Amino acid sequence: MKAYTQGARDGYQDKKEENGKEHARLDKAHADHKAKQQDQDPKQDDLKQDPKQQGTTVTGPRGQTVVIAPPEKGDDGVSTDVKPLLVKEIDVNTLTLGTDSAQRSVSRRELRNFKQYERKLGAKENHLIKVADACKSLEAAAEDEVKDCQELAAQAKAVEGGERLAAKLTKLAEAAKAQAVEAAELAKRAKRAVEMCKVVLTNIGTRYAPLYKAVVDSDETKPAELRFYNDKGSYAPAA
């Protein structure tokens, strides 16, 4: 019986040592794999060291966590080196462009689409301006709410039995603070989008204004088409 017991103990000890070695091997393999991933993607360490690259983490009014991605840096893809297109000939259907243009011609219908896009982009710019203003107002209101909740929480603590109310007010203050941060970030993004719209609209105006003017000055332009381009008096007919 003693021999059986000793054998069982030895077997258990051997199994324990074997499991320990296996766990150590797996831990080492996991550590090596993780180190290899970090070597292949060193940017991950940079992201951890630079909180600005991780985005803004805020807590919503219902306790949910919202991560606002960081703005992209570098080339925004919008060039400011735009040259106007020159019109060589124009007829009832087509505008033939100058030899310096990669595109040889533009149809009147296509040009109307460009003009319509320009107007929609202008409307979008105005909308984004309103969004930015609204977000700034929300930020200010949230900051005022933070102050009010903090003051009320301090008053509640001074009253006997007001600890529970003070705790609720503190949570409300934290939620309002998170809303203020989120509103500020959204306002910042909206302003950045407005600037992008301005750049694109400037580029469109520079590039296509000669084409619009050519259509307005053309004797073959119909009255309805003339009104389409001249609805705001942007392009006066040639004298």
C-alpha positions in Angstrom: 0.0 0.0 0.0 2.8 2.4 0.9 4.6 1.5 -2.4 1.3 2.4 -4.3 0.9 5.6 -2.5 4.6 6.6 -3.1 4.2 5.7 -6.8 1.1 7.8 -7.1 2.9 10.8 -5.5 5.8 10.4 -7.8 3.5 10.2 -10.8 1.6 13.3 -9.7 4.9 15.1 -9.2 6.2 14.1 -12.6 3.0 15.2 -14.2 3.1 18.5 -12.4 6.7 19.2 -13.5 5.8 18.3 -17.1 2.8 20.7 -17.0 5.0 23.4 -15.6 7.5 23.0 -18.4 4.7 23.0 -21.0 3.3 26.3 -19.5 6.7 27.8 -19.5 7.2 26.8 -23.1 3.8 28.3 -24.1 4.5 31.5 -22.2 7.9 31.9 -23.9 6.3 31.3 -27.3 3.6 33.9 -26.6 6.2 36.4 -25.5 8.4 35.8 -28.6 5.4 36.2 -30.9 4.4 39.4 -29.2 7.9 40.8 -29.4 8.0 39.8 -33.1 4.8 41.7 -33.8 6.1 44.8 -32.1 9.3 44.7 -34.2 7.2 44.4 -37.4 4.9 47.2 -36.4 7.0 49.8 -34.4 4.2 52.3 -34.9 2.1 50.6 -32.2 4.7 51.7 -29.6 4.5 55.2 -30.9 0.8 55.2 -30.6 1.0 54.1 -27.0 3.5 56.8 -26.2 1.6 59.5 -27.9 -2.0 59.8 -26.5 -2.9 62.2 -29.3 -2.6 59.5 -31.8 -5.1 57.3 -30.0 -8.0 59.6 -30.4 -10.2 61.1 -27.7 -12.1 58.8 -25.4 -15.2 60.2 -23.8 -18.1 58.8 -21.8 -21.5 59.5 -23.0 -24.5 60.5 -20.9 -25.6 56.9 -20.6 -22.2 55.6 -19.6 -21.2 54.4 -23.0 -17.6 54.9 -24.1 -17.0 56.8 -27.3 -13.7 57.0 -29.1 -13.3 60.0 -31.4 -10.6 59.1 -34.0 -7.6 61.5 -34.3 -7.4 63.7 -37.3 -5.3 62.4 -40.2 -2.0 64.3 -40.7 -0.1 64.9 -43.9 -1.3 65.4 -47.4 -5.1 66.1 -47.4 -5.3 65.2 -51.1 -6.5 68.7 -52.1 -4.1 70.6 -54.3 -4.1 74.4 -54.4 -2.1 74.5 -57.6 -5.0 74.6 -60.0 -5.0 76.2 -63.4 -8.1 77.4 -65.3 -9.3 75.4 -68.3 -9.3 77.3 -71.5 -12.0 77.1 -74.1 -11.0 76.8 -77.7 -14.4 76.4 -79.4 -18.0 76.1 -78.2 -21.1 74.8 -80.0 -24.6 73.8 -79.0 -23.5 70.6 -77.3 -19.7 70.7 -76.6 -16.9 72.9 -75.3 -13.6 72.1 -77.0 -10.7 72.8 -74.6 -7.3 74.2 -75.2 -4.4 71.9 -76.1 -2.8 72.3 -72.7 -5.7 70.4 -71.1 -5.5 66.6 -70.7 -9.3 66.5 -71.3 -10.0 67.5 -74.9 -13.7 68.5 -74.5 -16.6 68.9 -72.0 -20.2 68.6 -72.9 -22.6 71.3 -71.8 -24.5 68.7 -69.8 -21.4 67.6 -68.0 -20.5 71.3 -67.2 -24.0 71.8 -65.8 -23.3 68.8 -63.5 -20.1 70.5 -62.3 -22.0 73.7 -61.6 -24.6 71.8 -59.7 -21.9 70.1 -57.7 -20.4 73.4 -56.9 -23.7 74.8 -55.6 -24.3 71.7 -53.4 -20.8 72.0 -52.0 -21.5 75.6 -51.1 -24.7 74.6 -49.4 -22.7 71.9 -47.5 -20.2 74.5 -46.4 -23.0 76.7 -45.0 -24.4 73.6 -43.2 -21.1 72.7 -41.6 -20.6 76.3 -40.4 -24.0 75.9 -38.6 -22.9 72.6 -37.2 -19.6 74.0 -35.9 -21.5 76.9 -34.2 -24.1 74.5 -32.7 -21.3 72.3 -31.3 -19.6 75.3 -29.7 -22.9 76.3 -28.1 -23.3 72.7 -26.8 -19.8 72.8 -25.4 -20.5 76.1 -23.5 -23.8 74.7 -22.2 -22.2 71.5 -21.0 -19.4 73.4 -19.3 -22.1 75.5 -17.5 -23.8 72.3 -16.5 -20.6 71.0 -15.0 -20.2 74.0 -12.8 -23.8 73.9 -11.7 -23.6 70.2 -10.8 -20.3 70.7 -8.9 -21.8 73.6 -6.9 -24.9 71.7 -6.1 -22.9 68.6 -5.1 -20.8 70.7 -2.7 -24.0 72.1 -1.2 -25.5 68.6 -0.9 -22.5 67.3 1.0 -22.9 70.1 3.6 -26.5 68.9 4.3 -27.0 65.9 6.6 -28.0 62.8 4.5 -27.1 64.5 1.2 -24.2 62.2 0.3 -26.4 60.1 -2.1 -27.6 63.3 -3.9 -24.0 64.6 -4.0 -22.8 61.4 -5.6 -25.5 61.6 -8.3 -24.7 65.2 -9.0 -21.0 64.3 -9.3 -21.8 61.7 -11.9 -23.9 64.2 -13.8 -21.0 66.6 -13.7 -18.7 63.9 -15.1 -21.2 63.1 -17.9 -21.5 66.8 -18.8 -17.7 67.2 -18.8 -17.5 64.3 -21.3 -20.2 65.9 -23.5 -18.2 69.2 -23.5 -15.1 67.4 -24.7 -17.0 65.6 -27.4 -18.7 68.8 -28.6 -15.4 70.6 -28.7 -13.9 67.8 -30.9 -16.9 67.8 -33.2 -16.7 71.6 -33.6 -13.0 71.3 -34.4 -13.8 68.7 -37.1 -16.6 70.7 -38.5 -14.4 73.8 -38.8 -11.7 71.7 -40.5 -14.4 70.4 -43.0 -15.4 74.0 -43.7 -11.9 74.9 -44.6 -11.7 71.9 -46.9 -14.9 73.0 -48.6 -13.5 76.5 -49.1 -10.4 75.1 -50.8 -12.3 72.8 -53.1 -14.8 75.6 -54.0 -11.9 77.9 -54.8 -10.3 75.2 -57.0 -13.6 74.6 -58.8 -14.1 78.3 -59.4 -10.5 78.7 -60.7 -10.7 75.7 -63.0 -14.2 76.0 -64.4 -15.1 79.7 -64.3 -13.8 80.3 -67.9 -16.0 77.4 -69.1 -19.1 78.9 -67.4 -18.3 82.3 -68.9 -17.9 80.8 -72.3 -21.4 79.3 -72.1 -22.9 82.5 -70.9 -21.3 84.5 -73.7 -22.2 81.9 -76.4 -24.9 82.9 -78.9 -26.2 79.3 -78.9 -26.9 79.3 -75.2 -30.6 78.9 -74.5 -32.4 81.3 -72.1 -33.0 78.5 -69.5 -29.3 77.5 -69.6 -28.3 81.2 -69.3 -30.5 81.5 -66.2 -28.9 78.4 -64.7 -25.5 79.9 -64.7 -26.6 83.5 -64.0 -29.0 82.8 -61.2 -26.8 84.8 -58.8 -25.3 87.2 -61.3 -21.9 85.5 -61.2 -21.3 85.6 -64.9 -22.4 88.7 -66.8 -22.8 88.4 -70.6 -20.0 90.0 -72.6 -20.5 93.5 -73.6 
